[in-house]
Amino acid sequence: YLIDQTAAWSLLDSDGQPANDGGPTTKISGAGFGFDAKFTADATPNGALLADGTYTVAVAVLDTLGNDACVSIGSDCTRTVTIDSTAPAISFSAPAGETLTAADDSDAGAPGFQTEVVIDIDDANAAGGEACLSVNGAADNCQEIAEGATSATWPGVLLQPGANTLSATATDAAGNPAAPVSIDRVLISDAPAVSITSPSADTSTAASTVDLTVHVQSAD
């Protein structure tokens, strides 16, 4: 137990200089203590938030004789914290063309039309955040933004013939949300034509089964 010791916290900027006035000294009467470190210019709850950047929270623990506990073996008296109040900026970089054809299919061997979708993410603190893609209003397909990544990629995204709307959102590691972005891509596809040749329209029957004949006319 740390009896009759005192502790205080301070906040240092990336140059190791005090970022604000730090916190008041408190008396330690048990095995630990806690502070609300204020990331504001005047170290008060309602002060102006400090500028974006990396800061070090340091605690100083002294006993009544002035011995510094932080120099003891095993002591850990600092933590690095990044202030990030800037939202990421995102944009689509693929598919690039506004009109797509069968020649643009990224996996011609798979059913349907596949394409790769890429959004670029402009944010120094993006890693650990999340990027999400929605196609034609479907549920979001989300992924974590990798360390050092400046984009997020979705391979094999299925598009339908005609107009398709792709929508993307993202948040960085601090939870700042990007403004949503959307693009429209038109897939020109000569899809096969389907018709029912039997039974005829508006057929009446007392039978328990009906023979159904379907004709498929390939575009090829």
N, C-alpha and C positions, 0 to 999 in steps of 0.2 A: 504494500500500500504506500501511496505517496502522501505522507502526512506533512502538513504545514509547508507545502510547496505552492508556488504560484505559476500561472501559465498565461500566455498572451499569444494572439495570432497576428501575423502580418501578411501583406500581399505584395509580391514583387513582380515587376514587369519582365519582359524578355531580356532586358539589359541588367537585371538584378537590382533595379532601383525600386524604392517604395512606390506602389501604385496608388496608395491612399494612406490614411492615418492608422490603419489597422484597428485592432479591437482592444477593449479594456482588459486589464489584468484581472484574473479571477483566482480565487483560492481553491486549491485541490484538497478535498477532504476524504477522498476515497480512491478506488483503483483506476479511475478514469475521469474524463471531463469532456464536454462538448461545447462547440462554438457555432454560431451562425455567421460564417465569414461573409461579409458584405462586399459584393463585386460592384461597388459604386464609388464615385469619385471622392465622396466624403465619408465613406464607410458607414453610412446610415441606410436603413431600409428603403427610404424614399428618395435617395440621392440619384443622380444621373448615372446610368449604366456606363461602366468603363468601355473604352473602345475595343472592338474585336481584336483578339490576339491571344497569345499563350501567357498565362500567369502562373506563378508558384505561390501556393499557400504554405506558409511556414509557421510552426509553433515554437515558442521558446518556453522552456520549463526550467525553473530555478528553485533550488531549495533555500532555506533561510540563511545559509552561508554563502549563497551566490553560485553554488555549483551548477553547471549547465548539464542537464540530463541528456541533451541531444548529442553530446559528444561521447556518450557511453556506447560501448559495443552493443549492437543490436537495436539501437534506437532508430526510429524512422520518423523524422519531423517535418517532411515536406511532401507536398502533392502538387502535380502539374494539372492545371485546369485550363481548357480553351474556351474563351468567350466567343460565341458565334451567333450573331443576330441577323446575318445576311442570308436571304433565301437563295437557293440554287437557281440557275437559269437553264432551261432544257429546250432542246429542239430536235426534230427528226432529221436524221441523215440518210436513212434507208427505210423503205424503198425510195429511191430518188425520183424516178419518173412518175408523172401524174397518171400516165396510162401504162398498164401492164398487159402483156400478152402471154401466150403459152410458152414463148421463147424465154420468158423471165422466170419460169418455174424453177425453184432451187432444188427440187427433188421430183423429177419427172416420173420416177418409179413409184411414188406414193400416191394414193388416191387424192383427188382434189388438187388445187393450186397452192403450192407452198412458196412462201417468201421469207426473207430475213428482215426483221425490223430492228433498227438501231436508233436509240436516242442519245444525243450528246448531253453531257452534264457539266456545267461550268460552276464548280464550287470546290474550294480547297479543302473543305471539311466534309466531302461527300461520303467517303468510305465509312461503312457501317450504317448508312442510311438505306433508303428503299426506293426503288423505281418500279412503277406499275404501268401495264399496258392493257388497254381495253379495245376490242375489235367489234365494231357494230353494236356497241352497247352491252356486250357480254361482260360477265364478271371479270374484275381485274386479275391479271396475271402478274404477280409481284415477285421481285427478286432483290436480295441484298446487294448493295453496291460494294464491289470488291475494293480492297486496299489498292490505292494508286490508280484506280479506274477513272477514266474521263467519259465513259459511255456505258450503256447497258444494251445487251443484245438478246433478241428472242429469235432463235432459228425455227424454221418450219412453221411459221404462222399461216394459218389457213384463211384464204380470202374466197369470197363468193363472186360469181360472175356479176358484172355490173358495178355499181357504186359501193365503196367500202369506206367507212370512217374509222381512223385509228386515233385513239386518244391516250395521252400519257400524263402521268403525274410523278412527282418525286419529292422526297424529304431528305435532308442531309442528316448527319449524325447528331446534330443538336435539335432535330425535329422541325427545322424551318421548312415550310412547304413551298415548292415551286409553283408558279402560276401554271395551271393546266394548259396543254397545247394539243391541238388536233390537226390532222391532215386528211384529205380525201384522195383516195386512189381508185381508179376505174380499171377493172379487169375485163378486157375484151376476150370473151371465150365463146366459141361456137359449140355450145352445149348440145347434147343430143335431144331430139324431140320425142316425146312419149305420148302415145294415144291408146285408148282402150277400144278394141274392135269388136269385142263380144263380152257381155251381152250389149245389145243396143241401148241407147238412152231411154230412160223411163220404162224399163222392162217390168212386167208383172209376172210373178211365178208363184206356184204353190209348192215347188220342190224345196228340199232341205239343203241342196247344194246348187251352186251356179258355176258353170265353167267360165272362167275369166281369161280372156286373151288380151295380151298387152303387146303393142308394137313399138319398138324403139328404133328410131331412125338416127343413125350416127351422123355427126357433122362431117366426118371424114369420107 
